[in-house]
Amino acid sequence: MQQLSAQDASFVYLETPHTPMHIGSVGIYDPSTAPGGFVRFKDILRFVGERLGGARSFRQRLVRVPFDLDHPYWIEDPEFDIEYHVRHIALPKPGDWRQLCIQVARLHSRPMDLTKPLWEFTIIEGLDNIDGLPPGCFALLSKVHHAAIDGMSGVEMSAAVHDLDASMTTPEKIDGWKAEDMPKVADLLARSYVNNLIQPMRIMETIGRSLPGMGRLASQVRSGDVSIRNARPAPKTPFNGKVSAHRVWDAVPFALTDIRAIKEAVDGATVNDVILAIVGGGLRQYLNGKDQLPKETLTAMAPISVRGEGEKAALGNLVSAMVVGLGTQVEDPLERLRFVHDEAVNSKAMTGAVGARTLADYSQLMPSALAGLAARLYTRVGAANAHAPVFNCVVTNVPGSRVPLFFAGARMVGMYGTGPIFDGMGLINTIYSYGPTIAISFTSDRDAMPDPAAYAEALRQSFEALKAAVTERAAAPPVETNDNRPAAKSGNAGSRRKSNG
């Protein structure tokens, strides 16, 4: 029996019928590589069943402490049934991309049963009319509760059900799993009493670790090395109110070589900076078309994994976060990329001064019962509509495989992500890389974004505008300076930014 951390438990407390707190992925597979050229559902059941020992999350379920007096526990589920967790449906004809997006959104919107292991696989057949895919492909929609995994540990869970070839070789590792008995109420209450006694010591320890970092941050702000401009509230958008129970989903893939070429246009820029700039351009175009674009920059929360090398397979979440301006007030695509790069550098410096691991540890300070009550009250009274958002959306990057992967012998031909939204934050952009492709997938509230295809198109046009700007700049002759030397082609100092204002 293992207790959830406060950060993991917070995702349980945030769970409501309108805000299911699971993450997941949409993998698309070509069954022609499987033995016999096709995959039967019973083959998939057997394949997954043989690999359950590869991740602890598969057969662990939650046990709540009475009245939420302490954080829940994981136990090995004595009633585990694989056929509950692996399901099978098919799209009606013609089986196109729009139908898949609607089905993914519908399945993703449904809360999970918190009394069972917190994962579900749904096989979606009938993908017969999607550009770039051979007929007969199927999708695997995975749902895993955020209390059990973050993006990085989710990669470990995905690795358990994927092979590097189509042979479907049975794992050699012996599965030594054993079920546990349900704990007695008296035992849970006794544990909660002890844990609550030592909570003040944990608080003092966390505060003590953070004081040197706070001092470093104050020193860097005084010297001008770090700006606290992102500490202010974000502007209000349609995505930052109370969310409904309905979701939309779509995804836009890009060639990773194009993204890497774009980042070279700005000194020090990263692939993440380019993705953030594309999202900023997409949001600018989408909101501008509805006359809802704020004059100030929109901001994104970007999770940061704080896992150590020995914690990659650990259950639960080990994440901190930084907030980055998306440059939605900047018209020129290259200037927007420079703006985003500057914002990212500044935000990383702020997080680094205090320590990302220390910031993550602050989630341990709120008592469990108070955390659950606060989450329920926040949703019930619609508090998200009454205050300025802390950030406007989430952009989270999940690194994927650079080599082909196989599920039940079928070759993966595409991988996309899904994520949770909640009151005050109704848009999450999940970045998933696989092979030569990197994709921006997004999950949003259907009331806030009734036309997801329009946002997907805005992301495509944002990418194309940025790519064209880089190409045009590379083709332009160098500008001569007063001393007849070519001027530098990139740099952040003194850059001028076009804005709406």
C-alpha positions in Angstrom: 0.0 0.0 0.0 1.5 3.3 -1.1 0.1 6.8 -0.3 -0.4 9.4 -3.0 1.7 12.6 -2.7 -0.3 15.9 -2.2 0.3 16.8 -5.8 -1.1 13.5 -7.1 -4.0 13.7 -4.7 -4.9 17.2 -5.9 -6.0 15.7 -9.2 -8.4 13.4 -7.3 -9.8 16.4 -5.4 -10.2 18.4 -8.6 -12.3 15.7 -10.2 -15.9 16.7 -10.8 -18.5 15.5 -13.4 -17.5 18.5 -15.6 -13.7 18.2 -15.0 -12.4 14.7 -15.3 -8.7 14.8 -14.6 -7.2 12.2 -16.9 -4.6 12.6 -19.6 -4.0 10.3 -22.6 -2.9 9.7 -26.1 -4.3 8.8 -29.5 -2.0 6.4 -31.4 -2.8 5.4 -34.9 -1.6 2.0 -36.3 -1.3 0.2 -39.6 -2.2 -3.5 -39.1 -0.6 -4.6 -42.3 2.7 -5.2 -40.5 1.1 -7.6 -38.0 1.3 -11.4 -38.5 -1.3 -12.3 -41.2 -1.7 -8.6 -42.1 -4.5 -7.9 -39.6 -5.1 -7.6 -35.8 -8.0 -9.2 -34.0 -9.4 -7.7 -30.7 -8.6 -10.9 -28.9 -5.0 -10.6 -30.0 -5.0 -7.1 -28.5 -6.4 -8.4 -25.2 -3.7 -11.1 -25.0 -1.0 -8.6 -26.0 -1.9 -6.1 -23.3 -2.4 -8.8 -20.7 1.1 -10.1 -21.2 2.6 -6.7 -20.6 0.7 -5.6 -17.5 3.8 -6.1 -15.4 5.6 -3.3 -17.3 3.9 -0.5 -15.3 2.5 -0.4 -11.8 -0.4 1.8 -12.7 -2.2 -1.0 -14.7 -3.4 -2.9 -11.6 -3.4 -0.4 -8.8 -6.6 1.3 -7.6 -7.4 4.1 -5.2 -8.6 3.8 -1.6 -9.9 7.0 -0.1 -9.5 7.8 3.6 -12.9 8.5 5.3 -13.8 12.2 5.1 -10.6 12.8 3.1 -8.7 13.2 6.4 -5.6 12.2 4.6 -4.5 11.6 1.1 -5.6 8.4 -0.6 -3.6 5.2 -1.1 -2.8 2.9 -4.0 -3.4 -0.8 -3.5 -3.1 -3.8 -5.9 -6.7 -4.2 -7.0 -8.1 -7.6 -5.8 -10.9 -7.3 -8.5 -8.8 -6.4 -11.5 -10.5 -7.3 -14.9 -8.6 -6.5 -18.1 -11.8 -6.7 -20.2 -13.2 -3.7 -18.3 -10.1 -1.6 -19.2 -9.7 -2.6 -22.9 -12.7 -1.7 -25.1 -13.5 -1.9 -28.8 -15.6 0.3 -31.1 -15.6 1.3 -34.8 -16.3 4.5 -36.7 -19.3 4.4 -39.1 -18.4 5.0 -42.8 -16.6 6.9 -44.3 -14.3 6.8 -41.2 -12.7 10.2 -41.7 -10.6 12.5 -39.5 -13.5 14.6 -38.4 -15.4 11.5 -37.1 -12.3 10.4 -35.2 -11.9 13.8 -33.6 -15.5 13.8 -32.5 -15.3 10.3 -31.1 -12.0 11.1 -29.2 -13.6 14.2 -27.7 -16.7 12.2 -26.7 -14.7 9.4 -25.0 -12.3 11.8 -23.4 -15.1 13.8 -21.8 -16.4 10.9 -19.7 -15.0 10.6 -16.1 -13.3 7.4 -15.1 -14.5 5.1 -12.3 -12.4 6.0 -9.3 -13.0 2.6 -7.7 -11.1 0.8 -10.4 -7.5 1.0 -11.7 -7.4 4.5 -13.4 -6.8 3.6 -17.0 -8.8 2.7 -20.1 -7.8 1.7 -23.7 -10.4 2.0 -26.4 -9.6 0.5 -29.8 -11.3 2.5 -32.6 -11.5 0.7 -35.9 -12.7 2.0 -39.3 -10.2 4.7 -40.0 -10.6 4.2 -43.8 -10.8 7.7 -45.2 -8.0 9.8 -43.6 -5.5 11.6 -45.8 -2.0 10.0 -45.6 -3.2 6.8 -43.9 -3.8 3.4 -45.6 -7.4 2.1 -45.3 -7.9 -0.3 -42.4 -5.9 1.6 -39.8 -7.1 1.6 -36.2 -6.6 4.0 -33.3 -5.8 3.4 -29.6 -7.3 6.0 -27.3 -5.7 5.8 -23.9 -7.0 7.4 -20.8 -4.9 7.5 -17.6 -5.8 9.5 -14.5 -3.4 12.4 -13.8 -3.2 11.1 -10.2 -1.3 8.1 -11.5 1.0 9.6 -14.1 2.4 12.8 -15.6 3.7 13.1 -19.1 7.1 11.6 -18.4 5.9 8.6 -16.5 3.2 8.2 -19.1 6.0 7.5 -21.6 7.1 4.6 -19.4 3.6 3.2 -19.3 3.4 3.5 -23.1 6.7 1.7 -23.5 5.2 -1.3 -21.6 2.6 -1.9 -24.4 4.8 -1.2 -27.4 7.5 -3.2 -29.1 10.4 -2.2 -31.4 9.3 -4.8 -34.1 6.2 -6.6 -35.2 7.1 -10.0 -33.8 4.9 -9.7 -30.7 7.5 -11.6 -28.6 6.2 -12.4 -25.1 8.2 -10.5 -22.4 10.8 -12.6 -20.7 10.3 -10.8 -17.3 8.2 -12.9 -14.9 5.1 -11.0 -13.7 5.2 -11.4 -9.9 2.0 -9.3 -9.3 -0.1 -10.1 -6.2 -3.4 -8.6 -5.2 -3.9 -6.9 -1.9 -6.8 -7.0 0.6 -8.8 -3.8 1.0 -7.5 -1.9 4.1 -9.7 -1.6 7.1 -11.2 1.8 8.0 -9.5 1.8 11.4 -6.1 1.4 9.9 -6.6 4.3 7.5 -7.8 6.6 10.3 -4.8 5.6 12.4 -2.4 6.4 9.6 -4.1 9.8 9.0 -3.7 10.7 12.7 0.1 10.0 12.6 0.6 11.8 9.2 -1.3 14.9 10.4 0.9 15.1 13.5 4.1 15.3 11.5 2.6 17.7 8.8 3.9 20.9 10.6 7.5 19.5 10.4 7.1 19.0 6.7 5.9 22.5 6.3 8.9 24.0 8.1 11.3 21.8 6.1 9.8 23.0 2.8 9.9 26.6 3.8 13.4 26.3 5.0 14.6 24.8 1.7 12.9 27.6 -0.3 14.4 30.6 1.7 17.8 30.5 -0.1 16.1 30.4 -3.5 13.8 33.3 -2.6 16.9 35.3 -1.7 18.5 34.5 -5.0 15.4 35.5 -6.9 15.2 38.8 -5.0 18.8 39.5 -5.8 18.4 38.7 -9.5 15.3 40.9 -9.7 17.2 43.8 -8.1 20.1 43.4 -10.5 17.8 43.3 -13.6 18.8 39.8 -14.5 15.2 38.5 -14.0 11.9 40.3 -14.6 8.7 39.5 -12.6 6.5 40.7 -15.4 4.8 37.3 -15.7 3.7 37.4 -12.1 0.8 39.6 -13.1 -2.6 38.1 -13.9 -3.3 37.0 -17.5 -5.9 38.7 -19.7 -9.4 37.2 -19.8 -10.3 35.0 -22.8 -13.2 32.7 -23.7 -11.0 29.8 -22.4 -10.8 31.1 -18.8 -14.2 30.7 -17.3 -16.3 27.8 -15.9 -16.1 24.8 -18.2 -18.9 22.5 -19.4 -19.0 18.7 -19.5 -18.3 18.6 -23.2 -15.0 18.5 -25.1 -13.5 19.1 -28.5 -10.2 17.7 -29.8 -8.1 18.0 -32.9 -4.4 17.7 -33.8 -2.0 19.3 -36.3 1.3 17.5 -37.2 4.5 19.2 -38.5 7.8 18.0 -39.8 10.4 18.1 -37.0 13.0 19.2 -39.5 11.0 22.3 -40.3 10.6 23.2 -36.6 14.4 22.8 -36.1 15.2 24.9 -39.1 12.9 27.7 -37.8 14.6 27.8 -34.4 17.9 28.6 -36.0 16.5 32.0 -37.1 16.7 33.3 -33.5 19.9 32.9 -31.4 19.4 30.4 -28.6 15.8 29.5 -29.5 14.7 26.0 -28.9 12.1 23.6 -30.4 9.8 24.4 -27.5 10.1 28.1 -28.2 9.0 27.5 -31.8 6.0 25.5 -30.7 5.0 28.2 -28.2 5.3 30.8 -31.0 3.1 28.7 -33.3 0.5 28.4 -30.5 0.7 32.1 -29.9 0.2 32.8 -33.6 -2.7 30.4 -33.8 -4.4 31.9 -30.7 -3.9 35.4 -32.2 -5.5 34.5 -35.5 -8.3 32.5 -33.9 -9.3 35.1 -31.3 -8.8 38.0 -33.7 -11.3 36.5 -36.0 -13.8 36.6 -33.2 -12.9 40.2 -32.1 -11.8 38.7 -28.7 -8.0 39.2 -28.9 -6.7 41.0 -25.8 -4.1 43.7 -26.3 -1.8 42.1 -23.7 0.0 38.9 -24.4 -1.7 35.6 -23.6 0.3 33.3 -21.3 0.8 29.6 -21.2 1.7 27.4 -18.3 4.4 24.9 -19.3 4.9 21.9 -16.9 8.5 21.0 -16.0 9.4 17.4 -15.0 11.6 17.3 -11.9 12.1 13.6 -12.0 15.5 12.3 -11.1 17.3 9.7 -13.2 16.1 7.0 -10.8 12.5 8.2 -10.7 11.5 7.7 -14.3 9.3 4.7 -13.6 7.9 6.1 -10.3 4.1 6.3 -10.0 2.5 9.7 -10.0 3.5 13.3 -10.7 6.9 15.0 -10.2 6.3 18.3 -11.9 6.7 22.0 -11.4 5.8 24.7 -13.9 6.7 28.0 -15.5 4.6 30.7 -17.2 5.5 32.0 -20.6 4.1 34.9 -22.7 2.9 33.7 -26.1 3.4 36.9 -28.0 -0.2 37.1 -29.2 0.1 40.9 -29.3 3.0 40.6 -31.8 2.0 40.6 -35.5 5.4 39.7 -37.1 6.0 35.9 -36.8 9.8 36.2 -36.3 9.4 39.0 -33.7 6.9 36.7 -31.9 9.5 33.9 -31.8 12.0 36.4 -30.3 9.5 37.5 -27.8 8.6 34.0 -26.8 12.3 33.0 -26.5 13.0 36.0 -24.2 9.9 35.1 -22.1 11.0 31.5 -21.8 14.6 32.4 -20.8 13.2 34.8 -18.1 10.7 32.2 -16.8 13.4 29.5 -16.6 15.6 31.9 -14.6 12.8 32.6 -12.1 12.1 28.9 -11.7 15.8 28.0 -11.5 16.4 30.7 -8.8 13.9 29.1 -6.4 14.3 25.5 -7.6 11.7 23.6 -9.6 11.7 20.7 -7.1 11.1 23.1 -4.2 8.2 24.7 -6.0 6.7 21.3 -6.6 7.0 20.5 -2.9 4.8 23.4 -2.0 1.8 21.3 -3.1 2.4 19.2 0.0 1.5 22.0 2.4 -2.3 22.1 2.0 -4.2 19.7 4.3 -6.0 17.0 2.4 -9.6 17.7 3.6 -9.1 21.4 2.9 -7.8 20.8 -0.6 -10.8 18.6 -1.5 -13.3 21.1 -0.1 -11.6 24.1 -1.8 -11.7 22.3 -5.2 -15.4 21.4 -4.9 -16.4 24.9 -3.7 -14.4 26.6 -6.5 -16.4 24.6 -9.1 -19.8 24.8 -7.4 -19.8 28.7 -7.1 -18.3 29.2 -10.5 -15.4 31.2 -9.1 -13.4 31.0 -12.3 -15.8 33.5 -13.9 -15.1 36.0 -11.1 -11.3 36.6 -11.3 -8.5 37.1 -13.7 -6.8 33.9 -14.9 -3.3 33.0 -13.6 -2.5 31.9 -17.2 -4.6 31.4 -20.3 -3.8 27.9 -21.5 -1.4 25.0 -21.0 1.3 23.9 -23.4 2.9 20.6 -22.3 5.6 18.7 -24.2 5.7 14.9 -24.1 8.9 13.4 -25.8 8.1 10.4 -27.9 10.1 7.7 -29.7 12.5 8.4 -32.5 12.2 4.9 -33.8 9.1 3.0 -35.1 6.9 1.4 -32.4 4.5 -1.6 -32.7 1.3 -2.4 -30.9 0.1 -6.0 -31.2 2.3 -6.2 -34.4 0.7 -3.1 -36.0 3.1 -0.2 -36.8 2.4 3.1 -35.2 2.0 5.8 -37.9 0.9 8.7 -35.8 0.8 9.7 -32.1 -1.2 12.6 -30.5 -2.0 13.7 -27.0 -5.1 14.5 -24.9 -5.3 16.5 -21.7 -7.6 17.7 -18.9 -9.2 21.1 -18.7 -10.8 22.7 -15.7 -12.5 25.8 -14.5 -10.3 28.8 -15.3 -8.3 26.9 -17.9 -10.3 25.6 -20.8 -7.5 24.9 -23.4 -4.6 22.5 -23.2 -2.1 22.1 -26.1 -0.3 18.7 -25.9 2.9 18.5 -27.9 3.8 14.9 -28.9 6.9 14.0 -31.0 7.2 10.6 -32.8 9.7 9.8 -35.5 10.1 12.7 -37.9 6.9 14.4 -36.8 5.9 16.7 -34.0 2.2 17.4 -33.4 0.2 20.0 -31.6 -2.9 18.3 -30.2 -5.5 20.3 -28.3 -8.4 19.6 -25.9 -10.9 22.4 -25.2 -14.4 23.1 -23.8 -17.0 22.8 -26.6 -18.7 26.0 -25.3 -15.5 28.0 -25.4 -14.4 26.6 -28.7 -17.3 25.4 -30.8 -15.2 25.3 -34.0 -12.0 23.3 -33.2 -11.3 23.0 -37.0 -10.9 26.8 -37.1 -8.2 26.7 -34.4 -6.5 23.8 -36.1 -6.4 25.8 -39.3 -5.1 28.8 -37.4 -2.2 26.7 -36.0 -1.4 25.5 -39.6 -1.3 29.1 -40.9 0.7 30.3 -37.9 3.3 27.6 -38.8 3.3 28.5 -42.5 3.7 32.2 -41.7 6.7 31.5 -39.4 8.3 29.2 -42.0 7.8 31.7 -44.8 9.3 34.5 -42.7 12.4 32.4 -42.0 12.7 31.5 -45.7 12.3 35.2 -46.7 14.9 36.3 -44.2 17.4 33.7 -45.3 17.0 34.7 -48.9 17.4 38.5 -48.2 20.8 40.0 -48.9 22.8 41.0 -45.8 22.3 44.5 -44.5 25.4 46.7 -44.6 26.3 48.6 -41.4 28.1 52.0 -41.3 31.5 50.3 -41.2 30.7 48.2 -44.3 30.4 44.9 -42.3 27.3 42.7 -42.7 24.9 43.2 -39.9 24.0 40.2 -37.7 21.0 38.3 -39.0 19.5 37.5 -35.6 19.5 38.7 -32.1 17.1 39.9 -29.4 18.6 43.2 -28.4 16.6 46.2 -29.5 14.1 44.2 -31.5 10.9 46.1 -32.5 7.5 44.3 -32.0 4.4 45.2 -33.9 1.3 45.0 -31.7 -2.4 45.6 -31.9 -2.2 48.7 -29.8 
